[in-house]
Amino acid sequence: MNKSSFLDGQLLIAMPGMGDTRFDRSVIYMCAHSEQGAMGIIINKTAPMMRFGDLISQLDLAPGDEDMAPPPDLMDMPVLFGGPVEQERGFVLHTTDYFTADSSLPVAENIALTATIDILRAMAKGKGPQRAMLALGYAGWAPGQLENEIQHNGWLTCAADEELLFGLDYDERYAAALRKLKIDPGMLSSDAGHA
Protein backbone atom coordinates (compact mmCIF):
# COMPACT_ATOMS: atom_id res chain seq x y z
CA MET A 1 0.00 0.00 0.00
CA ASN A 2 1.23 3.48 -0.68
CA LYS A 3 0.89 6.22 1.95
CA SER A 4 -2.01 7.89 0.12
CA SER A 5 -4.14 4.76 0.49
CA PHE A 6 -3.96 4.91 4.28
CA LEU A 7 -6.95 6.39 6.08
CA ASP A 8 -5.37 8.58 8.79
CA GLY A 9 -7.67 11.55 9.42
CA GLN A 10 -10.57 9.99 7.47
CA LEU A 11 -13.94 8.72 8.65
CA LEU A 12 -15.17 5.14 8.53
CA ILE A 13 -18.94 4.79 8.33
CA ALA A 14 -20.45 1.41 9.26
CA MET A 15 -22.64 -0.18 6.63
CA PRO A 16 -25.95 -1.75 7.68
CA GLY A 17 -25.67 -5.47 8.11
CA MET A 18 -22.01 -5.32 9.08
CA GLY A 19 -22.65 -8.15 11.52
CA ASP A 20 -20.82 -6.65 14.52
CA THR A 21 -23.32 -4.93 16.83
CA ARG A 22 -20.52 -3.03 18.60
CA PHE A 23 -20.10 -1.02 15.40
CA ASP A 24 -23.76 -0.68 14.35
CA ARG A 25 -24.24 2.82 12.84
CA SER A 26 -20.74 3.83 13.99
CA VAL A 27 -18.69 6.69 12.65
CA ILE A 28 -15.00 6.19 13.39
CA TYR A 29 -12.31 8.83 13.11
CA MET A 30 -9.15 7.07 11.93
CA CYS A 31 -6.15 8.08 14.04
CA ALA A 32 -3.54 5.69 12.68
CA HIS A 33 -3.45 3.39 9.67
CA SER A 34 -0.42 1.62 8.25
CA GLU A 35 0.73 -1.78 7.10
CA GLN A 36 0.95 -2.70 10.81
CA GLY A 37 -2.80 -2.21 11.34
CA ALA A 38 -5.25 0.54 12.16
CA MET A 39 -6.68 2.44 15.12
CA GLY A 40 -9.63 4.81 15.39
CA ILE A 41 -12.11 6.38 17.81
CA ILE A 42 -15.90 5.98 17.50
CA ILE A 43 -17.15 9.57 17.52
CA ASN A 44 -20.91 9.10 17.68
CA LYS A 45 -21.62 6.83 20.67
CA THR A 46 -21.60 7.99 24.26
CA ALA A 47 -20.52 5.82 27.17
CA PRO A 48 -23.54 5.15 29.41
CA MET A 49 -23.93 7.70 32.21
CA MET A 50 -20.35 9.00 32.00
CA ARG A 51 -19.43 12.69 31.85
CA PHE A 52 -16.11 14.55 31.95
CA GLY A 53 -16.89 15.62 35.53
CA ASP A 54 -17.36 11.98 36.56
CA LEU A 55 -13.96 11.13 35.13
CA ILE A 56 -12.29 14.07 36.93
CA SER A 57 -13.80 12.81 40.18
CA GLN A 58 -12.89 9.16 39.58
CA LEU A 59 -9.31 10.05 38.73
CA ASP A 60 -9.13 12.44 41.70
CA LEU A 61 -7.48 15.07 39.50
CA ALA A 62 -8.42 18.11 41.55
CA PRO A 63 -7.50 17.51 45.20
CA GLY A 64 -6.60 20.92 46.65
CA ASP A 65 -5.97 22.46 43.21
CA GLU A 66 -7.37 25.99 43.26
CA ASP A 67 -6.56 26.45 39.55
CA MET A 68 -9.01 23.75 38.62
CA ALA A 69 -12.41 25.29 38.04
CA PRO A 70 -13.80 23.62 34.92
CA PRO A 71 -16.76 25.35 33.28
CA PRO A 72 -20.10 23.56 33.76
CA ASP A 73 -20.44 22.72 30.04
CA LEU A 74 -17.07 20.91 30.18
CA MET A 75 -18.08 19.01 33.32
CA ASP A 76 -21.25 17.95 31.47
CA MET A 77 -19.44 16.87 28.30
CA PRO A 78 -20.32 13.22 27.56
CA VAL A 79 -17.55 10.65 27.43
CA LEU A 80 -17.66 8.59 24.25
CA PHE A 81 -17.52 4.84 23.80
CA GLY A 82 -14.39 4.99 21.64
CA GLY A 83 -14.39 1.30 20.80
CA PRO A 84 -14.17 -2.19 22.26
CA VAL A 85 -10.38 -2.27 22.80
CA GLU A 86 -8.90 -1.10 26.15
CA GLN A 87 -12.17 0.43 27.34
CA GLU A 88 -10.58 1.54 30.60
CA ARG A 89 -8.09 3.75 28.72
CA GLY A 90 -8.94 7.36 27.87
CA PHE A 91 -8.23 9.20 24.63
CA VAL A 92 -8.80 12.85 23.79
CA LEU A 93 -9.32 13.73 20.14
CA HIS A 94 -8.72 17.46 19.82
CA THR A 95 -7.67 20.47 17.80
CA THR A 96 -3.94 21.12 17.63
CA ASP A 97 -4.06 24.40 19.56
CA TYR A 98 -3.11 22.04 22.41
CA PHE A 99 -0.17 19.82 21.55
CA THR A 100 2.51 18.12 23.64
CA ALA A 101 5.46 16.85 21.60
CA ASP A 102 5.99 13.74 23.73
CA SER A 103 2.36 12.68 24.15
CA SER A 104 0.19 14.08 21.33
CA LEU A 105 -0.08 12.17 18.06
CA PRO A 106 -0.68 14.42 15.05
CA VAL A 107 -3.43 12.82 12.95
CA ALA A 108 -4.41 15.45 10.41
CA GLU A 109 -3.42 19.06 9.76
CA ASN A 110 -5.42 20.43 12.69
CA ILE A 111 -6.37 17.29 14.67
CA ALA A 112 -4.35 15.35 17.25
CA LEU A 113 -4.88 12.50 19.70
CA THR A 114 -3.57 12.60 23.26
CA ALA A 115 -3.88 9.77 25.76
CA THR A 116 -2.27 11.19 28.90
CA ILE A 117 -3.85 12.54 32.05
CA ASP A 118 -2.10 15.89 31.52
CA ILE A 119 -4.58 16.92 28.83
CA LEU A 120 -7.50 16.27 31.22
CA ARG A 121 -5.82 18.51 33.81
CA ALA A 122 -5.21 21.19 31.17
CA MET A 123 -8.84 21.01 30.05
CA ALA A 124 -10.09 21.25 33.64
CA LYS A 125 -7.91 24.37 34.15
CA GLY A 126 -9.19 25.99 30.96
CA LYS A 127 -5.82 25.51 29.24
CA GLY A 128 -6.76 22.61 26.99
CA PRO A 129 -7.71 22.57 23.31
CA GLN A 130 -10.50 24.76 21.93
CA ARG A 131 -12.38 21.71 20.68
CA ALA A 132 -12.10 18.20 22.06
CA MET A 133 -13.90 14.95 22.72
CA LEU A 134 -13.02 12.36 25.30
CA ALA A 135 -13.40 8.64 24.65
CA LEU A 136 -12.83 5.45 26.57
CA GLY A 137 -11.47 2.64 24.43
CA TYR A 138 -10.73 2.50 20.74
CA ALA A 139 -11.36 0.44 17.62
CA GLY A 140 -8.36 -1.52 16.39
CA TRP A 141 -7.56 -3.75 13.43
CA ALA A 142 -4.73 -6.20 12.76
CA PRO A 143 -2.67 -5.83 9.57
CA GLY A 144 -4.94 -6.20 6.53
CA GLN A 145 -8.11 -6.66 8.61
CA LEU A 146 -9.60 -3.22 7.95
CA GLU A 147 -8.82 -3.40 4.24
CA ASN A 148 -10.61 -6.77 4.12
CA GLU A 149 -13.67 -5.36 5.93
CA ILE A 150 -13.83 -2.41 3.52
CA GLN A 151 -13.50 -4.74 0.53
CA HIS A 152 -16.41 -6.81 1.89
CA ASN A 153 -18.67 -3.74 2.17
CA GLY A 154 -18.39 -3.36 5.94
CA TRP A 155 -17.35 0.29 5.82
CA LEU A 156 -17.63 3.39 3.70
CA THR A 157 -14.92 6.04 3.94
CA CYS A 158 -15.05 9.81 3.59
CA ALA A 159 -13.09 12.91 4.47
CA ALA A 160 -13.46 14.23 8.00
CA ASP A 161 -13.99 17.87 8.86
CA GLU A 162 -13.83 19.78 12.09
CA GLU A 163 -17.54 20.67 12.09
CA LEU A 164 -18.60 17.02 11.84
CA LEU A 165 -16.05 16.04 14.51
CA PHE A 166 -16.79 18.74 17.06
CA GLY A 167 -19.79 20.82 15.98
CA LEU A 168 -22.59 18.30 15.59
CA ASP A 169 -24.50 16.40 18.25
CA TYR A 170 -23.28 12.82 18.53
CA ASP A 171 -26.55 11.36 17.23
CA GLU A 172 -26.37 13.52 14.07
CA ARG A 173 -22.91 12.39 12.99
CA TYR A 174 -23.86 9.14 11.20
CA ALA A 175 -26.36 10.82 8.86
CA ALA A 176 -24.03 13.81 8.37
CA ALA A 177 -21.14 11.54 7.36
CA LEU A 178 -23.38 9.73 4.86
CA ARG A 179 -24.57 13.07 3.46
CA LYS A 180 -20.92 13.97 2.78
CA LEU A 181 -21.00 11.00 0.38
CA LYS A 182 -24.39 12.10 -0.99
CA ILE A 183 -26.06 9.01 0.48
CA ASP A 184 -29.52 8.99 2.03
CA PRO A 185 -29.28 6.76 5.15
CA GLY A 186 -32.74 5.34 4.37
CA MET A 187 -31.50 4.08 1.02
CA LEU A 188 -28.63 1.96 2.39
CA SER A 189 -29.00 -1.77 2.07
CA SER A 190 -27.10 -4.48 3.87
CA ASP A 191 -26.91 -6.48 0.64
CA ALA A 192 -23.77 -6.00 -1.43
CA GLY A 193 -24.14 -5.85 -5.16
CA HIS A 194 -21.70 -7.33 -7.62
CA ALA A 195 -21.60 -6.58 -11.33
C-alpha positions in Angstrom: 0.0 0.0 0.0 1.2 3.5 -0.7 0.9 6.2 2.0 -2.0 7.9 0.1 -4.1 4.8 0.5 -4.0 4.9 4.3 -7.0 6.4 6.1 -5.4 8.6 8.8 -7.7 11.6 9.4 -10.6 10.0 7.5 -13.9 8.7 8.7 -15.2 5.1 8.5 -18.9 4.8 8.3 -20.5 1.4 9.3 -22.6 -0.2 6.6 -26.0 -1.8 7.7 -25.7 -5.5 8.1 -22.0 -5.3 9.1 -22.7 -8.1 11.5 -20.8 -6.7 14.5 -23.3 -4.9 16.8 -20.5 -3.0 18.6 -20.1 -1.0 15.4 -23.8 -0.7 14.3 -24.2 2.8 12.8 -20.7 3.8 14.0 -18.7 6.7 12.6 -15.0 6.2 13.4 -12.3 8.8 13.1 -9.1 7.1 11.9 -6.2 8.1 14.0 -3.5 5.7 12.7 -3.5 3.4 9.7 -0.4 1.6 8.2 0.7 -1.8 7.1 1.0 -2.7 10.8 -2.8 -2.2 11.3 -5.3 0.5 12.2 -6.7 2.4 15.1 -9.6 4.8 15.4 -12.1 6.4 17.8 -15.9 6.0 17.5 -17.2 9.6 17.5 -20.9 9.1 17.7 -21.6 6.8 20.7 -21.6 8.0 24.3 -20.5 5.8 27.2 -23.5 5.2 29.4 -23.9 7.7 32.2 -20.4 9.0 32.0 -19.4 12.7 31.9 -16.1 14.6 31.9 -16.9 15.6 35.5 -17.4 12.0 36.6 -14.0 11.1 35.1 -12.3 14.1 36.9 -13.8 12.8 40.2 -12.9 9.2 39.6 -9.3 10.1 38.7 -9.1 12.4 41.7 -7.5 15.1 39.5 -8.4 18.1 41.5 -7.5 17.5 45.2 -6.6 20.9 46.7 -6.0 22.5 43.2 -7.4 26.0 43.3 -6.6 26.5 39.6 -9.0 23.7 38.6 -12.4 25.3 38.0 -13.8 23.6 34.9 -16.8 25.3 33.3 -20.1 23.6 33.8 -20.4 22.7 30.0 -17.1 20.9 30.2 -18.1 19.0 33.3 -21.3 17.9 31.5 -19.4 16.9 28.3 -20.3 13.2 27.6 -17.6 10.6 27.4 -17.7 8.6 24.3 -17.5 4.8 23.8 -14.4 5.0 21.6 -14.4 1.3 20.8 -14.2 -2.2 22.3 -10.4 -2.3 22.8 -8.9 -1.1 26.2 -12.2 0.4 27.3 -10.6 1.5 30.6 -8.1 3.8 28.7 -8.9 7.4 27.9 -8.2 9.2 24.6 -8.8 12.8 23.8 -9.3 13.7 20.1 -8.7 17.5 19.8 -7.7 20.5 17.8 -3.9 21.1 17.6 -4.1 24.4 19.6 -3.1 22.0 22.4 -0.2 19.8 21.6 2.5 18.1 23.6 5.5 16.8 21.6 6.0 13.7 23.7 2.4 12.7 24.1 0.2 14.1 21.3 -0.1 12.2 18.1 -0.7 14.4 15.0 -3.4 12.8 13.0 -4.4 15.5 10.4 -3.4 19.1 9.8 -5.4 20.4 12.7 -6.4 17.3 14.7 -4.3 15.3 17.2 -4.9 12.5 19.7 -3.6 12.6 23.3 -3.9 9.8 25.8 -2.3 11.2 28.9 -3.9 12.5 32.1 -2.1 15.9 31.5 -4.6 16.9 28.8 -7.5 16.3 31.2 -5.8 18.5 33.8 -5.2 21.2 31.2 -8.8 21.0 30.1 -10.1 21.3 33.6 -7.9 24.4 34.1 -9.2 26.0 31.0 -5.8 25.5 29.2 -6.8 22.6 27.0 -7.7 22.6 23.3 -10.5 24.8 21.9 -12.4 21.7 20.7 -12.1 18.2 22.1 -13.9 15.0 22.7 -13.0 12.4 25.3 -13.4 8.6 24.7 -12.8 5.4 26.6 -11.5 2.6 24.4 -10.7 2.5 20.7 -11.4 0.4 17.6 -8.4 -1.5 16.4 -7.6 -3.8 13.4 -4.7 -6.2 12.8 -2.7 -5.8 9.6 -4.9 -6.2 6.5 -8.1 -6.7 8.6 -9.6 -3.2 8.0 -8.8 -3.4 4.2 -10.6 -6.8 4.1 -13.7 -5.4 5.9 -13.8 -2.4 3.5 -13.5 -4.7 0.5 -16.4 -6.8 1.9 -18.7 -3.7 2.2 -18.4 -3.4 5.9 -17.3 0.3 5.8 -17.6 3.4 3.7 -14.9 6.0 3.9 -15.0 9.8 3.6 -13.1 12.9 4.5 -13.5 14.2 8.0 -14.0 17.9 8.9 -13.8 19.8 12.1 -17.5 20.7 12.1 -18.6 17.0 11.8 -16.0 16.0 14.5 -16.8 18.7 17.1 -19.8 20.8 16.0 -22.6 18.3 15.6 -24.5 16.4 18.2 -23.3 12.8 18.5 -26.5 11.4 17.2 -26.4 13.5 14.1 -22.9 12.4 13.0 -23.9 9.1 11.2 -26.4 10.8 8.9 -24.0 13.8 8.4 -21.1 11.5 7.4 -23.4 9.7 4.9 -24.6 13.1 3.5 -20.9 14.0 2.8 -21.0 11.0 0.4 -24.4 12.1 -1.0 -26.1 9.0 0.5 -29.5 9.0 2.0 -29.3 6.8 5.2 -32.7 5.3 4.4 -31.5 4.1 1.0 -28.6 2.0 2.4 -29.0 -1.8 2.1 -27.1 -4.5 3.9 -26.9 -6.5 0.6 -23.8 -6.0 -1.4 -24.1 -5.8 -5.2 -21.7 -7.3 -7.6 -21.6 -6.6 -11.3 
